Amino acid sequence: MQRIVNGFLRHRVIVVIAFAILTILGAIAYPQVKVNYSFADYLPKDAPSVIALDDMKESFDAGVPNARLYAEGITEVQADRLADDLAGIDGIDEVMWLGSVVDTKTPAEIQDADTVSSWKTDKGYLYQLTIDSSKLVDAVPEARTVAEQAHATRVTMSGDGVTTAEAQGSAGPEIMLIMAIGVAIIIGILLITSHSWFEPVIFLIIIGVAIVMNMGSNIMLGEISFVSQICGAILQLAVSMDYAIVLLHTFRRVEKEMPGATPVEAMAETMIRSFTVILSSAAVTFFGFLSLTVMRFGIGVNMGVVLSKGIVFSFLSIMLLMPCLILMCLKPLNALEHRYLMPSFSRFAKVSMRIALPAALVVLIAAVPAYVAQERNDFIYGSADFMQPGSRLKTDADHINDAFGRSETWVIMVPEGRWADEQAVVDDVEQLPHVTDVTSYVTMAGRAMPTAIVPDSQLDQLISHGWSRLVVSMDVQTESKDAYALVPEVRDTVARHYGDDYRLVGTTVSTYDLRDVVRADSGKVRLFSIGSIALVLLIVFRSIAIPVVVLLAIEISIWLNLAVPYVTGDTLNYIGYLVIEAVQLGAAVDYGIIYTREYLDQRRRHGPREATRLSIQHSAITILTSATILISAGFAVLRIASNGVISEIGLLISRGALISMLLMFLLLPWLFRVSDGLIRRTSIGLGFRDDWRSEAQPNRRDSRDRRYAYSSAIQSAASTATHTTKEITR
């Protein structure tokens, strides 16, 4: 291997050029990667709501209404004209307003009051829009502009389509801002913990190359989810920095241990020494992220592929490009060396040892209720929490809800021509709680009116390709308990008349199916991630007990992190719950490996207690640096992201990294000490020192002998002094 590494380093210019070409290709491909902001698009293809939505799009060339627009200060004539103008916007497939359900030429006094109040107030008119998901970014602001040009004094919009459009429009600038702040924070941390002012430049070049190649290679996936786009780069930056730190620190240590070696020889030795360490850390993080791919929910699969692929690119960049770049930049690295700014962690290790027992007991006692609490969190499964409190989206949504109440629209599709059954379904559905209106062919034209004499403009939206469409309006909040309860009720009601020959489409309907899918995914993700990481640790350390000890500390940190929302009474998006399981496990296991390797090395020369103290002291700087970077990156996402789901993931990552770091110093060392005998009996080739007990005994006897001699001397001196005093007195 030495010869291969030496040959590789001799051709370092070629290596740098190759990576530069791949980086340029990645930078060109990255802007072409499509981003999907829909949760429903990632449901399994056999989910009932997915089948229903596909059939509706095929039959009616339209989806479910996904936006509400409230135009105030306009007359009825202006409202009618505005409906036509909205329908003419590219991307808006359907517009429903008061004129869609009643004859506006008929005096309002003889209209159904409840129907009119659902679409009109004294201040203005409400419009329900069905907007093509691929054209939301342009269609939503254009709809707002068109309404303002219709002389509306105030225009407010709400709905899934509006929140998604806002998220799409703000994603690009937010990603750039998050990365800029993340890079600035990381530079500050690295400057404090490094030995040269030029080291952060090396780190950022290497990780930057890996990120660009990874994000550019996403073009092969066709599209990525918005979660992968926003979180992928910052997580890769934060998690992969460990490997670069390990390689550079190893190179500095090798230079001191081989004073006569050339830089190429020292780097070759560095690559050989650090290969196993970096590979094992990268492998456990890789499998932690890869565990997301066992989900049936496509966002998990997509993010698992993006993140695990990023670890591969980071590993290759650090093991192949970084050694070459360091050798080419030795002059600025050495010229800009500075005094080590970090203090000794000897006192930190002593304090950690002193409080380890009570801290470990507190953590272990809290682990059981934390596990129960994180299983009982109140979850949101879709996009209901995209809106941040205090944002314009939230203000607009509250304004429309105050005027017309909370509303959600579903679509029922039943076979055309069975008018008696359709009328029965309409009657039964109207009796369900929270249903405010049902619009269908039989309610608009009457079942006795032949379809041949109904205007095509109305007929096309009600009957098409053998299906009859019923539009159901409800005064419920999306993803609320009431909305979820309605899904099986509506399905059972329609099934009584049509069996399985019907389709039901709606935002909460899709989320209802999503909830069933992701709940089943949770166990698979946890089993795969823990099992695969345990296997890697078992192979790396050749031990059965060590993986158990390390994973126990990490799992407890995850439980504590996810128990916080339950204790504070906050909701938790299930996407964040699944993502943090993989991300925190994958990142925290790096800290565990760093400490474990140091402990095993120290344990070959010292007893458990001294090995624990020295392990904390020597591993503290690496763990603190890595964890601080991840905490800062998560906090940047939390503060900047306008998307509630992404912001929540940032909070979970930041808090999870902090808890994991604390447990690496307070719980894991204590677990290693109390498990010392078990680890020795279940491991191969550890080479633990066995004579530390026998050495300690003579030391204690010597100490007792010294104390006895000292005491005897004092007694003898005191006796002599007393005798002398008596003689003088006499």
N, C-alpha and C positions, 0 to 999 in steps of 0.2 A: 504493500500500500504506500510505503514511503516513496518508492520510485514513481508511482502514478501521481502522487500529490506534487512531487518536485517537478515532474514534466508539465503538469497542469499550470503551476505557478510560473514556469518559464514562458508560457504562452498567454500571460495575463492580458496583454493588449488585445488579443483576439477575443478573449472572454468578455472584456469590457465592451468591445465593438458589437459583439453578438447581443448582449443585453441591451445596449443602446438601440439597436434596430428593433428588438422586440418591444421596447418601451415606446418607441415612436409609433409602431403599429397599434399598440394598445391605446395610445392617446388619440389616434385617428378613429379607431373603432368605438371608443367609449361614447361619444355623442350620438352614435347611431343605435345604441341599445334602447329598446322600448321599455317603458315602465308602466306597470299595471297597478291601478289604485283600487281595484274592486276585490272585495272578499269573496263574493259569490262566484267569480270566475275561477277560483281555486278549489271549489268544492269538487268532490268526486263526480265523474260524469254520470254515475248511476243514481245520484241523489234525486229524490222526487222533484225538488224545486228546480234543479238543473234541467231535467227532462221537460218540465212544464215550461220553463223559460225558453228553451230551444224551440219547442213546438209553437209557442206564441210568436216568437220572432219570425219563424218560417211562415206562419199562417197570416199574421196581421202586419208584419214588417214594422213592429213597434214593441216597446217594452212596457214596463210599469211606470206610471208617473213618479218622477224622482225629484221634482222641484215645485215649490210654491212661490208665486210672485204676487205681492199685494201692492196694487197701485192706488194711491189715495188722491183725492181732489180732482177726479175726472167724471165727466157726464156719462150717461148711458150710451150716447152716440160715440163718444171717444172710446169707451170701453169696448164697444163692438168693433171699432176700427183697430184698436190695439190687439184684439184677439187675432185678427187677420194678419197684422204685422208680425206678431210673435210666431204665427204658423209659417211665415215666410222665411224665418231665420234658418240658415243651414245648420242642421244638427238637431233641431226641434221637430220631432216626429208627430207630436200630437199636442193640442191645446184644448183644455176643458175649462169652461167658465159658466157663469149663470145662463148664458144663451145656449149652452150645450144641453141643459137639462129642462129648461122651461122656455116658453115662447115669450120673449121679452116685449113683444108688441101687445101682449095681454096685460091689462092693468095689474099692477103689483098687489092691489088690494084683494084680488080674487085668486092669487097664487098661493101655494102652500107656504106658510110662513117659515116652517123649519127648513124647507128646501132653499128658500131665498136667503135666509140668514146664514146658510152654510157657504154662500158665495158672495154675499154683499153685506156691507155695513153702511152706516150713514156717511162714512168717510171715503169708501172706495170699494173696489172689486178685487176678488181673489181669482187667480188663474193657476190651474194645475198643468205642469209641463212634463212631457216625456221627452228627455234629451238623450241623444245617442252618447253612450259612454266614451266613445273615441273622439268626440267633438266638444266635450264639456268645457275645456279651457277657453275656447273662443265663443261658444254659444251662450254661456252664462253671463259674461259681461256684456255681450251684445244685447241680450234680452233686457238687462237692466238699463242699457242706453236707450233702447227703443221705447221702453216705458217712460223714461224721463223726457224723451222727445215728444211723447204724447201728452205733455203738459201735466204729468202727475207731480203733485207737490212733494210726495215722498214715495220712494220705491224700496221695498224690503223683500229679500228672498231667503228661503230656507229649504232644507231637504238634503238627502244624500248626494244628489247631483251637485248641489251648490258647495257642500263641504268638500267633496272630492275635487271639484274644479279649483277651489281655493288651495287645497293641498298640492295639487299638481302645479299650480302657478308659482307657489312659494318654495317648492322643493329644491330647485336649482340654486337660487341664491342662498337658501339656508344651508345646503350642503357645503357650499364654498365658505360661508361664515363659520360653520362648525369646524371644518378642517383648518381654517386659518387660526382660530382661537386654540384648537387642539394642538396645532404645531407650535404656537407661541408658548403654551403651557409646558409642552414637552421639552422645548429648547431650554426653558428656564430650569426645569428639573435636571436635565442632563448637564447643564453648565455647572450646577452645584455638585453633582455626584461624579463628575468626570475628572480626568487628570490633565486634559488639554482643551483649550477653547475651540479646537477644530473638531473634536469628537462628535458633537451634535450634527455637524455638517455631514459627516460620514454616515451616521445613523439615519438621518432624514433622506439622504440620497438613496440608500439601500431600501428602506421601507417604502419610499415614494415609488421607486421602480417596481417593487412587488405589487403595490396597490394599483398602479396604472396598468400593469400587465393583467392583473386579475379582473379589474373592472372592464377592461377592453375585451377580455376573452368571454365576457358575459354575452357578447353578440352571438355566440354559438348556441346559447339557450333560447334565442328568439326574443324573449322578454324576461324581465325580472320584476319582482314585486317592489312596491314602494318601501317596504321594510328593509329589503336587501339593499336597495339603492342608498338609503339614508344611513343605515347602521353599518353596512358592510365595510366601507373604507375606514371609518373611525375605529371600529372594533379590530380590524386587521392592524391598523397603526398601533393601537394600545397593546394588543396581545402579543404581536410579533417582536416588539422591542426587547423582550427578555432575551431572545436568541442572540441578537446583535450585541447586547451588553455582555453576555457570557463569552462570546468569541473574542471581543476586544480585551476584556479583563484577563482571559486566558493568555492572550498574546503578550500582554504586559508582564504576566507572571513568568512566562517561558523566557522572555528576554532577560529577566533577572537570574533565572536558574541556569541559563546557557549564555554566559557573558561572552564567550568567544565565537558564538554562532553568527552566521550572516542573517540578515532579515528574512531571506527566503527560507533558510533552514529553520529559523524560529517559527515562521508562519506555517511551514509544513508540519512541525511538531504540534503547533496549535490546532491545526485542522484535524489531526489524528486524535488529540486529547479531547477536543470539544465535540467531535462528531457524535459520539454516543449520547452525551448529555443533551445536546440540542435535538438530536433525532428523537430521543425518548420524550422530551417536552413537547416537541411538535406533534408526535404521534398521539399523545393523550389529548391534546387540544383538537387535533384533526378528528379523532373519533368522537369527542364531545360534540363538535359541530355536526359531524356526519350523522349523529343519532337523530337529527331532525328529519332526515330523509326517509325514515320509516313511517312518517305520518301519511295518512291519506289526504290530509288537508294540504293543498298545493303550496301555500305560502311557506309552510315549514320545510317542505322538500326543496323549494327554490332557495330559501335562505341557507339551508344546510349545505347545498351544493356550492353556493357563492362563498360562504365562509370557509368551508373545508378546502375548497380550491385556493382560497387566499392563503391558507397556512402552507400549502404546497409551494406556491410562488414565493412566499416569505422564506421558507426553508432553503429553497434553491438559491435565492438571491443572497442570503447570508452565508451559506456554505461555499458558494462558487464565486459570486461577484465581490462580496465584501473583502475576502483575503486579498484579492487582486487590487482592489481600490485602496486598501490600507498600505500595501507596498508601494503603490504609485503616489501616495500622499504622505509618506513618512516625514518629509522635510517640514511641511506645515504642522503636522501632528507634533513633532518633537520641538519645533521652534515656538509653538504656542502652548507648551506645557506650563502648568501653574501648580501652585501648592494645593494639596488636597484639602478641600473646604469642609468636608464632613467630619464631625467629631468621632472619637472612638465610641463604639457601641458597648464597651465593657460595662459601664454603669447601667445602660439600658438592659443588658442581659441579666445583671444582678437583680434589678427591679422586677423583671419578668419572672425570674426564678422565685423571688420572694412572694409574689402574689399569684403564682401559678396554681397552687392547690385550691385556695378559695375561689379563684376565678373559674377553674375547671369544674369545680363542684356546682357553681352557679349556672354555668353553661349547660352542664349535663342535666341538671334539674329542669332548666328552661326548655330543653330539647323536646321533651314529650308534649307539653302544651303547645309549643311552636309547631310541631308536626301536625297536631290536630287542628290548630288554627289555620294553617296554610291550606289545609284540605277543605276548609269551610268558608273560604273567601267568596264574596259576592262578585261573580264574574260578568263581564260584558263580552260578547262573542263576535260582535261585528264592528261597524264604524260609528256607533252611537256616540262615542266619546272623542271623535275627531275634533270637536269644537273645544277651545280653551275658554275658561271663565273670563269674562270681560272683553272678549273679542267681538268684532263687528258681527261675525256669524252668529254668536250666541245672543247678542242684543237683537238682531233681526229676527231670529227664531222665536225669542220670547215675545217680541212685538206681535208677530203673526199669531202665535198661540193665544195671546191675550184677546185678540180680535175674533178669532174663529175657533179657538180651542185646539188642542193637540189633534193631529190627524195623520192617518196613514191610509194608503190606498192599496188594495189587492185586486187581483184579476182572477176570476174563475172562468175556465173554458169548459163548455159541455157540448155534446154533439148537437148539430143544427137540426131543427125540425121537430124536436120533441117538446112542443110548446107547453103542454100541460105539465110535464116534469120541470121545465124551466121555470114556469110560474110558481110551482110548488117550492122549488129551491129558493126563488126570490122571497117568497113569503116566509119560509123557515129561517133564512139567513137574516132577514130584517128583524126577526124576533130575538136574535142573539144579542147579548149585552154589548154595548159600545158601538154597534153598527148604526150608522146615521143615515146611510143612503145606499141603494143598489140601483145601478143603471144598466139596462140590458135592452134587447130588442123588444121583449114583451112589455117592458115599462115605457119605452119610448113610442112604439108603434102599436102595441097591442097584439096579442097572439092571433087575432082574427084578420089582421091586415096582411095581405100577400106581400112577400118580399119584393115582388116585381115592381110594385108601385112606390116603394120607399126610395128616396133620393140616394144615389150612389155615395155621395159624400158622407152620409150617416151610416149607410149599410156597410161600407167597407170597414168601419171601425167596430161594428157589432157582429157581423157574420162574414166569415171568410174560410175557404178551404174546408168546409164541412164542420167548422166550429162556430159556436155562438159564444160571445164574450160578455161576461157580467163584471162590471166595475163596482167594487165594494168599498165604501168609505167608512172609516171608523174614527172615533174620538179617543185614540190611545196613543201613547208615546212609543216610538220605535224601540223594540227590545225590552219593553217593560213586562212585568209579570202578567198584566192584563192582555198584552199583545201575544205573549207566548201561549197563554191559556186559550186564546181564540183559534190558534192554528189547528189543534186536533178537533175542536168543536166544529169549525167550518168544514174540515175534511170529512168528519163523520156525517155532517148534515148533507153534504153533496153526495157522499157515498150511498146514503139510504135510497137515493133516486137513480143514481147512475153507476153504482158499483165502483170499479176501478177506472171506468171510462170517463175521466175528467182530469183537469189540470188546475193547480192552484199556484199563483205566482205573487210574490210580494217581498219587500225587504226583510220583514221579520220572519216570513216563511223560509227564506233562504238562510237566515241566521239561526232559525230553529233547527234546520237540518245541519248547519255548521256546528251547532252546539253538540249534537249527537256524535258528529264525526270527531271533533277535537277531544271530547271526553274519552272516547275510545283510544285516541292517539297518545294520551298522556302516559298511560302505563307502558306502552311500547317504547316511547322515547326514553323514559327513565330506565327501563330494563336494558335497552341497547347501550345507552351511554355508560351506565355503571358497569355493566358486564364487559364491554370492550375496553374501558379504561382499566378496570381491575386486571384484565388479561395482560395488557401492556405492562402494567406495574409488576405483575407477577413474573413476567419474562425478564424485565429489566433488572429487578432486584433479586430474582430467584428466591422469592419468599411468599408464603401464604399470608402471614400475619401483617406484613407491611402494607399491602393494598387495603386491607380491612381498616387498619389504623388511620391511614391517610384519607380514605374515602369517608370514614365516619366523621372526621373533623370537617370535611368539605360539605357533606350532606347536612350536617347540623347548621353550618353557616347559611346554606340555602334555605333551610326551614325558618331560621330566624329572620332572614330577609323577607321571605314571602308571608310571614306571620304579621308583619307590621301593618299592611292594609286592613287585615281583620281587626287588629287591636284599635286602629284609628277609625274604623267604620267606613273606610273608603272602598270603592269598587276597583276591580282590577281587570284589565283587558286580558282575555285568555291567551292572546298572541304573546303578550309580554311575559305571561306566566310560563309558557312553553319555551320561549326564547331564553329567558334567564336561567332556566334549568340547565340548558346546554352551555350557554355562554359562561355563567359563573362556575359551573363544574369544569369546563375546559380551561378557564383562566386560573382558577384557584388551584387546580392540580399542579400547575407549574410551580406555584409557591411551595406546595407540598413536596415536590421532587427536589427543589433547591434545598429545602431544609433537610430532607431525608438523606440526600447524598452527603451533606456536611456532617450530619449526625453519625452516619455509618463510618465516615472517615475518622472522626474524632473518637468514636467508640473503640476503634482498633488500638488507641493509645491511652485512653482514659476510662474511668468508671462511668456509669450512667449519669450521675449528677454533673460531674465536670464536663462530660461530653455534651450534655444538654446546654450548659452555660456557654461553652465555646461555640456550639452550633448556632445558638441565637446570635451571639456576638458577630460571627463571621458571615452569616446569611442575611443579617438584618438589612444591610445596604441594598442588596440585590432585590429582596422582597419589597422593601419600602419604595424603591425606585419604580419597580414594575407596577405595584399596586397604586401608587400615587398617580401614575400616568393614566391608569384605567379609571380611577376615581375622577380625575379631572376631565377625561374624555366623556364619561357618562354625564357629568355635571354640565358640560358644554352643550350636549344634546338636550338635556332637561331644560336649560334656560333659553335655548334658541329655537327649538322645533315648535312650530305652531300646531302641528298635528298632535292631538292628544295621545294617540297610541305610541308614537315615536318618543314624545316627551316622557311618557311613563316608562318606556323601556330604558331611557337614559337614567331616570331615577333609580330603577331597579339595579342597573349595572353599577352605578356609582355607590349605592348603599351596599350592594353585595360585595364589591371589591373591598370596601372598608371593613365589613364584618369578617370576610375571609382572611384579610391581613391580620386582624386582631387575634383570630383563632389560631393562626400559624405561630404566634408567639406565646399564647396563653394556654391553649388546649392541646395542640399537637405535641409540643415538647413533653408535657405531662403524660400524655398517652404513651409516648415512646418510653418514658422512664418506667411506668408501671407495667408495661408490656415487654420489658427487656428480656425476661426469661422465655416468654412465649415466642418472641421474635427469634431468639437463638435456636429454639427447638424446631421451628417451622421454616428455617431458611438454610440456604446452602452457601458455603464459602464466604461468610461474613468476616471471619477473622477477628471476632470480638476479643478484647483483652479479658482473660479469665482470672488474673492474679490480683486484680484491684482490691478485692476484699482482704486477701492475706497481707497485702502491703499496707492497708489501712490499719490493721491491728497492731503491728509493731510501732507504727507512728503514734497510735493512741497510748501504747504502753510507755514509749519514750516520753511522751508528754506527761503521763502520770508520774514517771520517775523524776522528771525535771521539777514538777510541781512539789513532789515529796521532799526532794533535796533542798529546794528553795524554802519550803516551810520549816524544815529542820534547821537550816542555817539561821532563819529568823528567830526560831525558838532559842537556839544556842546563844545568839547575840543578845537576846532579851535577858536570858538567864545570867549571862556574864555582866551585863549592865546593872542588873538588880544586885548581884553580889558585890560589885564595885561600889555601888551607892551605899550599901549597908556598911562596908568597910570604912568609907569616908565618914559616915555618920557616927560610927563607933569611935 
